[in-house]
Amino acid sequence: MSEKLKVAIVGCGGIANGKHMPSLSKLEQVELVAFCDIVVERAERAAAKFGVEGAKVYEDYTELLKDGSIDVVHVCTPNSSHAEISIAALEADKHVMCEKPMAKTSEEARQMVETAKRTGKKLTIGYNNRFRPDSLHLHNICERGDLGEVYFAKAHAIRRRAVPTWGVFLDEEKQGGGPLIDIGTHALDLTLWMMDNYKPKAVLGTSYHKLGHKENSANAFGPWDPKEFTVEDSAFGFITMENGATIVLESSWALNTLEVDEAKVSLSGTEAGADMKGGLRINGEEFGRLYTKEVDLKTGGVAFFSGGSGESDSDIEARQWINSIINDTEPLVKPEQAFVVTQILEAIYESAKTGKAVYFD
Ligand SMILES: NC(=O)c1ccc[n+]([C@@H]2O[C@H](COP(=O)([O-])OP(=O)(O)OC[C@H]3O[C@@H](n4cnc5c(N)ncnc54)[C@H](O)[C@@H]3O)[C@@H](O)[C@H]2O)c1
């Protein structure tokens, strides 16, 4: 392919500046040609820093989508507009990378999957934690069957006090929830991917707003405004799968605990177990004794996409995504997988509201 892929960014805030634009800029097959933000100065700044000469700036994403030369759109706006913008971009014949969580509701997520199928365009979700060396290696281990049948797992998304106070993260309407949908989504995605199990049977959930009302709380990102804090501060899920496996999902932005782990998974299989706490560890039994092995991720073929080139997980994510378009292969993060993550998170919220378990037919 001689022509470069023309990529546009919608939503030029934190994640666009921290992940998408720097990683895309490193790819020679790509040029960043258009930038959109409802705060137009943000789009202008992004265009000046990351855009090709003459890059276009928009305030309204529907105008951007009219440009027939754009091949790919990265959706980096708050959760409430993920589905609307992704669907419109797919309909406008663009491939779409949408930030996590896929959508606020499973119905929106279902429509995203359906639109991608119907239009034949590619759709992926920004689950960059899959591209970490520990995740890639553990996934290889799981795929080979080294852990045996994984029948118990924990998805960890626990912060002690790290409530995101920028943007609209505390706004129920804009985000669809708090830590569960924000960081629980990463941990659950990792867990389902490792288990290669996308068939939930039942979900029981609880959610709490116990610390969010406190004034002047010690917080990694500065004190939050209790009046703005309309989402939960922690939520937990007990998920059973059709094949009998159990997943426990723990998420918090604020919780009185010392067991802090985010975007990590612990797996228990019939042959061995694995966890990502303090590095990747494998545990099991051999020659009549128990063992715990710490995996050295610095040496060896960890990143199967890069051969250990020292790229960040965001760089590998961007490269794998762009290559999937150029070579017409599947992106690593498939929309059907992200749909199931969305369904389970929604079921936890639903169960927390009603006090009843949610059953999938
Ligand atoms: N992959 C990750 O680990 C990760 C990390 C942080 C954020 N995110 C996700 O990225 C998304 C954005 O988060 P953020 O931290 O960048 O927030 P942010 O508030 O810093 O940026 C969002 C930007 O989108 C703009 N925007 C809002 N509505 C828009 C619209 N309709 N059209 C164009 N622009 C619009 C806002 O003005 C803002 O500049 C969220 O969905 C969040 O979950 C993912």
The ligand as an SDF file (V2000), in Angstrom:
LIG
                    3D

 44 48  0  0  0  0  0  0  0  0999 V2000
   -7.6990    3.1360   27.6040 N   0  0  0  0  0  0  0  0  0  0  0  0
   -7.5890    3.7440   28.7640 C   0  0  0  0  0  0  0  0  0  0  0  0
   -6.9470    3.2460   29.6740 O   0  0  0  0  0  0  0  0  0  0  0  0
   -8.2930    5.0500   28.9850 C   0  0  0  0  0  0  0  0  0  0  0  0
   -7.7380    5.9950   29.8770 C   0  0  0  0  0  0  0  0  0  0  0  0
   -8.4020    7.2240   30.0330 C   0  0  0  0  0  0  0  0  0  0  0  0
   -9.6010    7.4640   29.3620 C   0  0  0  0  0  0  0  0  0  0  0  0
  -10.1180    6.5000   28.5280 N   0  0  0  0  0  0  0  0  0  0  0  0
  -11.4190    6.7220   27.8600 C   0  0  0  0  0  0  0  0  0  0  0  0
  -11.3030    7.7780   26.9170 O   0  0  0  0  0  0  0  0  0  0  0  0
  -12.4930    8.5490   26.8900 C   0  0  0  0  0  0  0  0  0  0  0  0
  -12.1410   10.0120   27.1150 C   0  0  0  0  0  0  0  0  0  0  0  0
  -11.4810   10.1500   28.3610 O   0  0  0  0  0  0  0  0  0  0  0  0
  -10.4380   11.3290   28.6150 P   0  0  0  0  0  0  0  0  0  0  0  0
   -9.7370   11.0430   29.8790 O   0  0  0  0  0  0  0  0  0  0  0  0
   -9.6400   11.5920   27.4000 O   0  0  0  0  0  0  0  0  0  0  0  0
  -11.4670   12.5270   28.8580 O   0  0  0  0  0  0  0  0  0  0  0  0
  -11.2290   14.0570   28.5730 P   0  0  0  0  0  0  0  0  0  0  0  0
  -12.3580   14.7760   29.2180 O   0  0  0  0  0  0  0  0  0  0  0  0
   -9.8270   14.4440   28.9380 O   0  0  0  0  0  0  0  0  0  0  0  0
  -11.3520   14.1750   26.9670 O   0  0  0  0  0  0  0  0  0  0  0  0
  -12.5510   14.0120   26.2600 C   0  0  0  0  0  0  0  0  0  0  0  0
  -12.5950   15.0730   25.1640 C   0  0  0  0  0  0  0  0  0  0  0  0
  -13.7220   14.8470   24.3180 O   0  0  0  0  0  0  0  0  0  0  0  0
  -14.2990   16.1010   23.9970 C   0  0  0  0  0  0  0  0  0  0  0  0
  -15.6800   15.8600   23.5740 N   0  0  0  0  0  0  0  0  0  0  0  0
  -16.7620   15.6040   24.3570 C   0  0  0  0  0  0  0  0  0  0  0  0
  -17.8450   15.3700   23.5850 N   0  0  0  0  0  0  0  0  0  0  0  0
  -17.4370   15.4950   22.2970 C   0  0  0  0  0  0  0  0  0  0  0  0
  -18.0990   15.3780   21.0510 C   0  0  0  0  0  0  0  0  0  0  0  0
  -19.3990   15.0760   20.9630 N   0  0  0  0  0  0  0  0  0  0  0  0
  -17.3770   15.5870   19.9040 N   0  0  0  0  0  0  0  0  0  0  0  0
  -16.0600   15.9060   19.9720 C   0  0  0  0  0  0  0  0  0  0  0  0
  -15.3740   16.0330   21.1540 N   0  0  0  0  0  0  0  0  0  0  0  0
  -16.0580   15.8150   22.2800 C   0  0  0  0  0  0  0  0  0  0  0  0
  -14.1470   16.9140   25.2640 C   0  0  0  0  0  0  0  0  0  0  0  0
  -14.2540   18.2970   25.0200 O   0  0  0  0  0  0  0  0  0  0  0  0
  -12.7320   16.4890   25.7010 C   0  0  0  0  0  0  0  0  0  0  0  0
  -11.7290   17.3190   25.1530 O   0  0  0  0  0  0  0  0  0  0  0  0
  -13.4150    7.9550   27.9700 C   0  0  0  0  0  0  0  0  0  0  0  0
  -14.3690    7.1260   27.3590 O   0  0  0  0  0  0  0  0  0  0  0  0
  -12.4910    7.1400   28.8490 C   0  0  0  0  0  0  0  0  0  0  0  0
  -13.1060    6.0020   29.3950 O   0  0  0  0  0  0  0  0  0  0  0  0
   -9.4750    5.3300   28.3250 C   0  0  0  0  0  0  0  0  0  0  0  0
  1  2  1  0
  2  3  2  0
  2  4  1  0
  4  5  1  0
  4 44  2  0
  5  6  2  0
  6  7  1  0
  7  8  2  0
  8  9  1  0
  8 44  1  0
  9 10  1  0
  9 42  1  0
 10 11  1  0
 11 12  1  0
 11 40  1  0
 12 13  1  0
 13 14  1  0
 14 15  2  0
 14 16  1  0
 14 17  1  0
 17 18  1  0
 18 19  2  0
 18 20  1  0
 18 21  1  0
 21 22  1  0
 22 23  1  0
 23 24  1  0
 23 38  1  0
 24 25  1  0
 25 26  1  0
 25 36  1  0
 26 27  1  0
 26 35  1  0
 27 28  2  0
 28 29  1  0
 29 30  1  0
 29 35  2  0
 30 31  1  0
 30 32  2  0
 32 33  1  0
 33 34  2  0
 34 35  1  0
 36 37  1  0
 36 38  1  0
 38 39  1  0
 40 41  1  0
 40 42  1  0
 42 43  1  0
M  CHG  2   8   1  16  -1
M  END
$$$$
